[in-house]
């Protein structure tokens, strides 16, 4: 007797900073950092997600914390496979009783080799059918944009590892540009400034905290300061320093200019009619780094276009995937030969 198990549809947003997993009928079942802690001597995975995040920068030398995803692309397939398996188990959708259909968000500029690597990883994780969804389209849909109409709309999805700028019309990406300058590069620029100006070494979490708490793309009405701790370069001892918001803004100027250049390139490629639409529809910012203070004003002033941050920029891609998961027809899924 052949037993047919019902399909379990999931949406997967494997971001550089966080991985989100949506399960149809249940909502977002996983929202955790895209981090893996491995034992250095064997390469075995000891922890993933929030558990790995808790020990980032604090683990003994026999352990190492790594990111399986860089700039929106899988950089370590083995670690990604292990992380994905654990997240699927946490969402209770792993194992032979589940016939997985997975809609996964991918950058529009992803190579065919990288696409095949993701599909193979999902197949090994138990997926019977897969749909690759353009990340920009998912973000735009999750932001509530009516992407199927003929009017041109621009979405700028600023994540941790990649910024993707896309002009969308009739449910398709007309032109797009991706740059690896995003939240991680902002953090690195802040850490570099603190090292040069204060002779202080700080880790990624501290640099990110500076960006979130006092970072701004535009001058604030009042300057802010934040005391931080790090290691003195010259003496090698712990030391404290207060960093001003104007310093953080100066450090962010170079990565922000790269994002402006990506937007400018898409505007230059845009068909005239769709470009004209942007005077009304403007630019919508999505992704976690879209929350940088005054970023909308900064972009608006540079291009003289209306710019707004999506209501829930961190969740736009997974919300767009949820729509795909709930509305895709069966024929639109790519089936594997070994599908159960």
Secondary structure, 3 states (H helix, E strand, C coil): CCCCCCEEEEEEEECCCEEEEEECCCEEEEEEECCEEEECCCCCEEEEHHHHHHCCCCCCCCEEEECCEECCEECCHHHHHHHHHHHHHHCCCCCCCCEEEEEEEECCCCCHHHHHHHHHHHHHCCEEEEEEEEHHHHHHHHCCCCCCCCCCEEEEEECCCCEEEEEEECCEEEEEEEECCCHHHHHHHHHHHHHHHHCEECCHHHHHHHHHHHCECCCCCCCCEEEEEEEECCCCCEEEEEEEHHHHHHHHHHHHHHHHHHHHHHHHHCCHHHHHHHHHHCEEEECHHHHCECHHHHHHHHHCCCEEECCCHHHHHHHHHHHHHHHCCHHHCEECCCCC
